[in-house]
Amino acid sequence: MQNLVYGEAAPCGEVETEANAVRRMRSRTFGDFPHAGPGLQTEREIMRTKIAVSAALGVGLVFGAGAPALSSNLSSTDAAKTSGISADVVPGQELERITDGKIEKGETAYVDVTVATLWTDPKAPRKVDKPALQHPVDLKKWNKNLESTDVRRGLTGKTETQATYGSEVSVLETKGSWAKVAVTDQKTPKNKKGYPGWLPKKQLVENDRFGKLAEDQPRAVVTKPKSELEGIEFTKDTGADVSFNVDLPLIAQDVDDVRVALPGGGAAWIDIDDVDVYDVGDKPEKPSGKDLVKTAKQFEGLRYLWAGVSAYGFDCSGFTYSIYKAHGIDLPRDSGEQAKAGKAVSSSNLKPGDLLFFSTSSGTVHHVGMYVGDGKMIHSPNASKDVYITDWKKWDTGNEFSGARRIL
């Protein structure tokens, strides 16, 4: 293979061979895997290194146990060759952020923190909420600040919803260091573009290249409550973690990991056991009710969070919305609208996965849970409780049950 321009570690204008690039990528990307030298490097490390290098160079490599890397500027014929290839792209070019550096009204942007909280207005956050306003966010510290039920309950009326890492949003307006956005994949009658709310601009990134990759590449969707990004390359924009339902463009795959593009530019690896992979346009197979219940039970014991839609805390409708979303089913974000989805079923004919709704005396739906069988439901009820399973009729002491809906 001819010499290739490569890598941010090399001085400007310097060239190096693919072999040198591979050696350097090993030392930088796989420091967590102890080895005494190249001779003792595992097959897994070598495969991951080759795929990472191919993604950086924009050259597609195919291995028997892996998927092709990021599509390149080169033709498929050129990419298949093993010699005579010269890189006509800047190192990591196809992973670099394309942006004007501004977040402005009318633009599409992406969430660039682990979980972004959307507020009713920029003045809504309290002093205790400061960890949730940073980049990166400090969700561990924020949850510690919210240990008191009263403090946690104080979020009611201050927060609208949340959006996980990589979520697409439409910018509706800006005010100083804040932006009002609509979360694209959260349906609501409040705004046709998605669920609206305010968040700090620094938690967003504009990146047309990431949007293009999201359209053109297969995708990796996180199925575990929480996972990690490893071997982050070609970006200084770090500090986010990935959690349940995070959906990122797939650019490479080996037997143990997938490599994904990041909203702030660059790429990273995620353990393949923590994700499901889908080709362009594909969705999960239609689930059974038991499949939904199994997914929901992962979150037993997770504390309630008003407006929450992540593995760091759910509200009642955020919980049901997220469980169905994990199985490729698009529910409205709020319980009132969820109560109009699917078809009505009798309480005497309930099946696992059915949604149970509870209303005030005026008929306003204020709570939703998921039926799990044997007269029980799983739900995230209020700020004093965790996600838990209970006998739904015994729980309904106020006789507020207002109907059930079957979505499947």
C-alpha positions in Angstrom: 0.0 0.0 0.0 1.3 3.4 -0.8 2.1 6.0 1.9 -1.0 7.6 3.3 -1.5 10.9 5.0 -2.8 9.9 8.4 -3.5 10.8 12.0 -3.7 13.8 14.3 -0.5 12.8 16.2 1.7 13.2 13.1 3.2 16.7 12.4 1.4 18.7 9.7 2.3 17.4 6.2 4.1 14.3 7.4 3.3 10.9 5.9 3.4 7.4 7.2 2.6 3.9 6.1 -0.5 2.0 7.1 1.7 -0.3 9.2 2.9 2.6 11.3 -0.6 3.9 11.6 -1.8 0.6 12.8 1.0 0.4 15.4 0.2 3.9 16.7 -3.5 3.3 16.8 -2.9 0.2 18.9 -1.0 2.1 21.5 -3.5 5.0 21.6 -6.9 3.2 21.2 -6.3 0.0 23.1 -4.4 1.0 26.2 -7.0 -0.7 28.4 -5.9 -4.1 27.0 -2.6 -5.1 28.7 0.1 -6.6 26.4 3.8 -6.8 26.5 4.4 -6.0 22.9 3.1 -6.5 19.3 4.0 -10.1 19.4 1.5 -10.7 22.2 -1.3 -8.6 20.9 -4.6 -10.4 20.7 -6.5 -11.1 17.4 -9.3 -9.0 18.8 -7.0 -6.0 19.3 -5.5 -6.3 15.8 -8.9 -6.5 14.2 -10.2 -3.5 16.1 -7.1 -1.6 15.2 -7.4 -2.4 11.5 -11.1 -1.4 11.4 -10.4 1.8 13.3 -7.6 2.7 10.9 -9.8 2.0 7.9 -12.6 4.2 9.3 -10.1 7.0 9.9 -8.7 6.8 6.4 -12.1 6.5 4.8 -11.3 3.1 3.4 -13.8 0.3 3.7 -12.3 -3.0 5.0 -14.3 -6.2 5.3 -13.4 -9.0 7.7 -15.0 -12.4 7.9 -16.2 -11.7 11.4 -17.0 -8.0 11.0 -18.9 -5.5 9.0 -17.5 -3.0 6.6 -16.1 0.3 7.9 -17.4 3.7 7.1 -18.2 4.3 3.4 -15.4 6.3 1.7 -14.7 8.7 -1.1 -13.1 5.9 -2.9 -15.0 3.6 -5.3 -15.8 0.1 -4.1 -13.2 -1.2 -6.6 -10.5 1.0 -5.1 -11.6 0.1 -1.5 -11.2 -3.6 -2.3 -7.7 -3.3 -3.5 -4.8 -4.2 -1.1 -2.2 -2.0 -2.8 -2.0 1.1 -4.9 -4.4 3.1 -2.8 -3.7 6.7 -1.9 -5.8 8.6 0.5 -7.3 11.7 -1.0 -9.1 12.6 2.2 -7.8 14.5 5.3 -7.1 12.0 8.1 -10.4 11.2 9.8 -12.2 13.6 7.4 -15.3 11.5 7.2 -15.7 11.8 11.0 -15.0 15.5 11.4 -17.8 17.8 12.5 -19.3 19.9 9.8 -20.6 23.1 11.5 -20.5 26.8 11.5 -20.1 26.7 15.3 -23.5 28.4 16.0 -26.8 27.2 17.3 -29.5 29.2 15.6 -33.2 29.2 15.0 -34.4 26.9 12.3 -31.3 24.6 12.5 -31.1 20.9 13.3 -28.8 20.1 16.2 -27.9 17.0 18.3 -27.7 16.4 22.0 -24.0 16.3 23.0 -24.3 15.2 26.6 -25.3 11.9 28.3 -28.8 13.2 29.0 -30.1 16.7 28.3 -32.9 18.0 30.5 -35.4 20.4 28.8 -36.8 23.1 31.1 -40.0 25.2 31.0 -37.8 28.3 30.7 -34.2 29.3 31.3 -35.0 30.6 34.8 -36.6 27.3 35.9 -33.5 25.5 37.2 -32.6 25.7 40.9 -29.2 25.8 42.4 -29.3 22.1 43.1 -29.9 21.5 39.3 -26.6 23.1 38.3 -24.9 19.7 37.6 -27.6 19.0 34.9 -26.8 22.2 33.1 -23.1 21.6 32.4 -21.2 20.1 29.5 -20.5 17.3 30.3 -23.4 16.9 32.7 -22.7 15.4 36.1 -25.8 13.1 36.6 -24.3 11.3 39.6 -23.9 14.6 41.5 -27.4 15.8 40.3 -29.0 12.6 41.6 -27.2 13.1 44.9 -28.6 16.6 45.1 -32.1 15.1 44.5 -31.9 12.5 47.2 -34.7 14.2 49.2 -38.2 13.4 47.9 -39.2 17.1 48.4 -36.3 18.4 46.3 -37.0 15.8 43.7 -40.7 16.7 43.6 -39.6 20.3 43.1 -38.9 19.5 39.5 -42.6 19.2 38.8 -43.6 22.1 36.6 -40.0 23.1 35.9 -38.9 20.4 33.5 -40.6 19.3 30.3 -38.8 16.2 29.1 -35.3 14.9 28.4 -33.3 13.8 25.4 -30.5 11.3 25.4 -27.1 11.5 23.7 -27.2 11.9 19.9 -31.0 12.8 19.9 -32.0 15.1 17.0 -33.7 18.4 17.9 -35.0 21.3 15.9 -34.0 24.7 17.2 -37.2 26.8 17.7 -35.6 30.0 19.2 -32.6 31.1 21.2 -32.2 33.5 24.1 -28.6 34.3 25.2 -26.9 31.0 26.1 -30.1 29.0 25.9 -32.0 27.4 23.1 -35.6 26.3 22.9 -35.8 23.1 20.9 -38.2 20.3 19.9 -37.1 16.7 20.3 -37.8 15.1 17.0 -38.7 11.6 18.1 -41.0 12.6 20.9 -44.5 13.2 19.5 -46.8 15.7 21.2 -49.6 18.1 20.2 -47.5 20.9 21.8 -45.4 21.3 18.6 -45.5 19.4 15.3 -41.7 19.3 15.3 -41.4 17.4 18.5 -41.5 17.9 22.3 -40.4 21.4 23.2 -38.3 22.8 26.0 -35.3 24.9 26.9 -31.7 23.8 27.5 -28.2 25.4 27.5 -26.8 25.8 24.0 -23.5 24.2 25.2 -25.4 20.8 25.5 -26.1 20.9 21.7 -23.9 20.5 18.7 -24.6 21.3 15.0 -23.0 18.6 12.8 -24.3 18.1 9.3 -21.9 15.1 8.8 -23.4 13.3 11.8 -26.9 13.8 10.4 -25.8 12.4 7.0 -24.2 9.4 8.6 -27.4 8.8 10.6 -29.3 8.7 7.3 -26.9 6.6 5.3 -25.3 4.2 7.7 -26.6 1.2 9.7 -27.2 2.1 13.3 -26.3 0.7 16.8 -29.0 1.1 19.5 -28.1 0.7 23.1 -30.3 -2.0 24.8 -28.6 -2.1 28.2 -29.5 0.5 30.8 -26.0 1.9 30.6 -22.9 1.3 28.5 -19.6 3.1 27.8 -17.8 4.7 24.9 -14.2 3.3 24.5 -11.3 4.2 22.3 -12.7 7.7 21.4 -10.8 9.1 18.4 -10.7 12.2 16.2 -12.5 14.5 18.6 -11.8 16.5 21.8 -15.5 16.5 22.5 -15.7 13.8 25.2 -17.4 13.3 28.6 -20.7 11.7 27.5 -21.8 8.2 28.3 -24.3 6.1 26.4 -27.5 4.7 27.9 -30.7 2.9 27.0 -32.1 3.8 23.6 -29.1 5.9 22.4 -29.1 5.5 18.7 -25.8 6.2 16.8 -24.5 5.6 13.2 -22.5 2.3 12.8 -19.3 2.7 11.0 -17.5 -0.6 11.8 -17.9 -3.8 13.7 -15.8 -6.7 14.9 -16.7 -9.8 16.9 -16.8 -8.0 20.2 -17.6 -4.4 19.6 -19.2 -1.9 17.3 -17.6 1.4 16.2 -20.0 4.4 16.1 -19.9 8.0 14.9 -20.4 10.6 17.6 -22.6 13.7 17.4 -19.6 16.0 18.3 -17.4 14.4 15.6 -15.1 11.4 15.9 -15.9 7.8 16.8 -15.8 5.3 19.6 -16.3 1.6 20.4 -19.3 0.1 22.3 -19.5 -3.5 23.5 -21.5 -5.4 21.0 -23.4 -7.1 23.8 -24.8 -3.7 24.8 -26.4 -2.9 21.5 -28.7 -4.1 18.7 -27.6 -3.4 15.1 -30.0 -2.5 12.3 -29.4 -1.9 8.6 -30.6 1.3 7.0 -34.4 1.5 7.3 -34.7 -1.6 9.4 -36.5 -1.7 12.8 -36.8 -4.3 15.6 -39.1 -7.2 15.0 -42.6 -6.7 16.4 -42.4 -7.6 20.1 -44.6 -9.8 22.2 -46.1 -8.4 25.4 -43.6 -10.5 27.3 -40.8 -8.9 25.4 -42.0 -5.5 26.5 -42.3 -6.7 30.1 -38.8 -8.2 30.1 -37.3 -4.9 28.9 -39.3 -2.9 31.5 -38.1 -5.1 34.3 -34.5 -4.0 33.7 -35.4 -0.8 35.4 -37.0 -2.1 38.6 -35.6 -0.1 41.5 -34.8 3.0 39.4 -35.9 6.1 41.1 -38.7 8.3 39.6 -37.7 11.5 37.9 -40.2 14.1 36.6 -39.7 14.5 32.8 -37.3 11.6 32.8 -36.8 9.4 29.7 -33.5 7.7 30.4 -31.8 5.0 32.5 -31.0 7.8 35.0 -34.7 8.2 35.9 -38.2 8.0 34.3 -41.5 9.6 34.9 -44.6 7.5 34.3 -45.1 8.2 30.6 -41.4 8.6 29.9 -41.1 5.0 31.1 -43.8 3.5 28.9 -42.7 5.7 25.9 -39.1 4.5 26.3 -39.9 0.8 26.6 -42.0 0.8 23.5 -39.4 2.9 21.7 -36.8 0.2 22.4 -38.9 -2.2 20.4 -39.4 0.2 17.5 -42.9 1.4 18.4 -43.5 5.1 18.4 -45.8 6.2 21.2 -46.6 9.8 22.1 -44.5 11.3 24.9 -47.2 12.1 27.4 -49.8 9.8 29.1 -52.8 11.8 27.9 -51.8 11.2 24.3 -50.7 7.6 25.0 -54.3 7.0 26.2 -55.5 7.6 22.6 -53.0 5.2 21.0 -53.8 1.6 20.0 -57.2 0.2 20.8 -59.3 0.0 24.0 -59.4 -3.3 25.9 -61.5 -4.4 28.9 -59.8 -4.7 32.3 -61.0 -8.3 32.3 -59.1 -9.0 29.0 -55.7 -7.6 29.8 -52.5 -9.0 28.3 -48.8 -8.3 29.1 -47.7 -5.0 27.5 -51.1 -3.4 27.7 -51.1 0.2 29.1 -53.3 1.1 32.1 -54.4 4.7 32.6 -55.6 6.6 35.6 -57.4 9.9 35.6 -58.6 12.7 37.9 -62.3 13.2 38.6 -62.4 15.7 35.7 -61.1 13.0 33.3 -57.6 14.3 32.9 -55.2 11.3 32.5 -52.4 11.7 35.1 -50.7 8.3 35.2 -49.9 5.3 33.1 -48.5 1.8 33.9 -47.8 -1.4 31.9 -49.6 -4.6 32.6 -47.2 -7.5 33.3 -49.8 -10.3 34.0 -51.4 -11.8 37.1 -53.2 -8.6 37.9 -50.0 -6.6 38.2 -48.5 -3.6 36.5 -45.0 -2.1 36.4 -44.8 1.7 36.6 -42.8 4.7 37.7 -45.4 6.4 39.9 -44.1 9.5 41.7 -41.1 11.3 43.3 -41.2 9.2 46.4 -41.1 5.9 44.6 -38.9 3.7 42.3 -40.0 1.7 39.3 -41.7 -1.3 40.8 -44.4 -4.0 40.2 -47.6 -3.9 42.1 -51.2 -5.2 42.1 -52.8 -2.5 40.0 -56.2 -2.7 41.6 -54.9 -2.6 45.1 -52.6 0.3 44.1 -55.6 2.3 42.7 -57.0 3.2 46.1 -58.7 6.3 44.7 -60.6 4.3 42.0 -59.0 6.4 39.3 -58.6 3.7 36.6 -59.9 5.1 33.4 -59.1 2.5 30.8 -56.6 0.3 29.1 -55.1 0.4 25.6 -53.5 -2.4 23.6 -50.7 -1.0 21.4 -49.5 -4.3 19.8 
